[in-house]
Amino acid sequence: MPSFPFVQRLWLLMTVHALISTTTGLAQKAADPAPTIKFGKITPSQFTNPIVDSTAEAIVLYDYGDVTFDSNAGEIWMNSNYHVRIQIRKKSAYDRATIQLAARRGKSGQHEMVLDFDGYTYNLVDGNVTIDPLTKVGHFTEKASDQVWLEKYTLPNVREGSIIDYRYTVRTPFSITYNPRTWRFQQDIPVNWSEYRIAIPNYFYYKIMQTGYLGLAINEQTSTTADIFPGQPTASASAYRFAMKDIPAFRDEAYITTSDDYTSKIEFELASYQVPGATGLLRKDIAVGWDAMDRTLREDANFGGQIKRAGFLRETAKSLLSQYPDTLGRVKAAYDYVRQTIKWNEQAALWSNGIKKVFEDKKGDAADINLMLIALLREMDIEANPVILSTRSHGRVNEVYALLKKFNYVVAQVSVDGKDMLLDATDPYLVPGMLPIHCLNGTGRLVHPTKPRFISLAPTDRDAEVHTGKFTLTDDGEVTGTLMHSHGGYSAWSTRKQFALDGNKKFLEGIQKKRPAWQIEKADFSGSDLKNSAFNEDYTITIPEACGRAGDRLYLRPMLTEAHGSNPFKETERLYPVDFGVSIDKTFMATYTLPKGFQVEELPKTVSMVLPEEGGRFLYQATVTNENQLQVVSRILLRRPMYFAGEYGPLRELFSRIVAKHAEQVVLKRGTVAEKK
């Protein structure tokens, strides 16, 4: 990642860049809404708070942070001071009394430090406040990895109704990171008051971005000063104050990328800085704009440097070139070579410490593998370039703001017949041009020396499934027959991958576990080879007591075990988009030969519901043929990977119709059925 070359004497004027609206201290001030909270001062009245959310296991009474900067021996440090007060309301929240703080380790001897942790537990007993301080046995340190150590503090005597109050400082050198930690106003429990302050010396050009759906109660910027470097004049600085009040708990909902895309928070990224060098001013643009960010990536040894020279791949390139005469064949050959040679360690990454070593070790992260693929393609004289992106769990990229921290993954791009082809060599089960689900997240950025641009990550493949059944229904309610389950697109990818990992026996055991009503007499699987577009499961099954029986009637749910049993969209309203990742096409078709002597008395009505603007549809139809056969068709088609919050109502209704219709029964009656008039 980009280095930050500081010298011992720093004193230059820089500007602070904010991407949110601010009000200055010169404006007329209203009454400050902030509560008066002092650490260690708890009164009996503070134990009784109006319960806005009765389901909440705890409530944050106060969450405060402030950040300042200083220097020591030529290194710039950020000092982040925190004060948190939480009331525990249910036993399920007891683990919140154990505070876990990550401290990052540096390579040059400078490490992030957690300092001056102080905490107490307060309980109200017979109208009096009791105090239990943190003890030495309540603190221990754990090494999570070579890069991160954990400081854990457990506050004592926590019970329902307790208030825990703690404060601490995190001291971070710029050699670890020069970006202040994201401040999250919204949490998974309600927050009464959340306030964040930061005084940024005008040495640094920071981007500050507010995201989320909640408004600020306080949003101020004032001018101040900061003494950063001993012996240097006082520097100008900008002091920011942000606060929110009465913040509801973030409500996780089905089909969102990550809660981080929607929770209310403030984020920072250093865009540029200036330092005096031996020959004058040294300015570094890290991510002032997209062009600067592209340049930073191309010039960085751990990114662009990895794909400029790859002599160790030259012989491999020559071998592949001699075997495949056309460009597409060569691209696929390089793609297959890398993913068959290098094993992915399941880690997302944007930077590589050395693709040559990874080539020797035969194992690496996403950046190692895909930068190696780009280097190999270039050795084969095929123009290939990196596309940086943010995985779904990492959050969406906003094309307005060039924020390098928003990216955590890189894939390869080549042009085939004038069209972009994106390649991720971490997964041996993908077909060329298909990205794994975790990469399907809006847009990526093509890092190109002359033609950088945003590039769509939208998939061309659907998640497609077709069930085709041919069954016979006996007069005692048993169903026997064949069922073929065919997977295409992303469904074929995920199922083929699972089949390869499990093997035939374990895969079949998984099917049986999900469908315990099945008695499987025969099972065949085909299409496990990537040369096949579909993966097929063929079963011969018996389902005893598939029908309910009452007197001379049978009650059949013709979707059998493949019905949608519940609506994933429980809430009547939604603030966030519904993001499936891919478009969806699910079809169920079955023919039932009815038992002799039985006729259909009642049949579900046909339904055809279409979403606005042709966004999708649901079709359900049940018919009876002259041969006394029942035919059922259900098709769910969602044409778009994502639906906005304003489209939620019709989408929720569509799924309600699906659940209701899939639960409907066909009523069969022994003997002649009178015609309905």
Secondary structure, 3 states (H helix, E strand, C coil): CCCCCCCCCCCCCCCCCCCCCCEECCCCCCCCCCCCCCCCCCCHHHHCCCCCCCCCCEEEEEEEEEEEEEEECCEEEEEEEEEEEEEECCHHHHHHHEEEEEEECCCCCCCCEEEEEEEEEEEEECCEEEEEECCHHHEEEEECCCCEEEEEEECCCCCCCCEEEEEEEEEEECCCCCCCCCEECCCCCCEEEEEEEEEEECCEEEEEEEECCCCCCEEEEEEEEECCCCCCCCEEEEEEEEEEEEECCCCCCCCCCCHHHCCCEEEEEEEEEEEEECCEEEEEECCCCHHHHHHHHHHCCCCHHHHHCCHHHHHHHHHHHHHCCCHHHHHHHHHHHHHHHCEECCCCCCCCCCHHHHHHHCEECHHHHHHHHHHHHHHCCCCEEEEEECCCCCCCCCCCCCCHHHCCEEEEEEEECCEEEEECCCCCCCCCCCCCHHHCCCEEEECCCCCCEEEECCCCCCEEEEEEEEEEECCCCCEEEEEEEEEEHHHHHHHHHHHHHHHHHHHHHHHHHHCCCCEEEEEEEECCCCCCCCEEEEEEEEECCCEEEECCEEEECCCHHHCCCCCCCCCCCCCCCEECCCCEEEEEEEEEECCCCEEEEECCCCEEEECHHHCEEEEEEEEECCCCEEEEEEEEEECCCEECHHHHHHHHHHHHHHHHHHHCCEEEEECCCCCCC
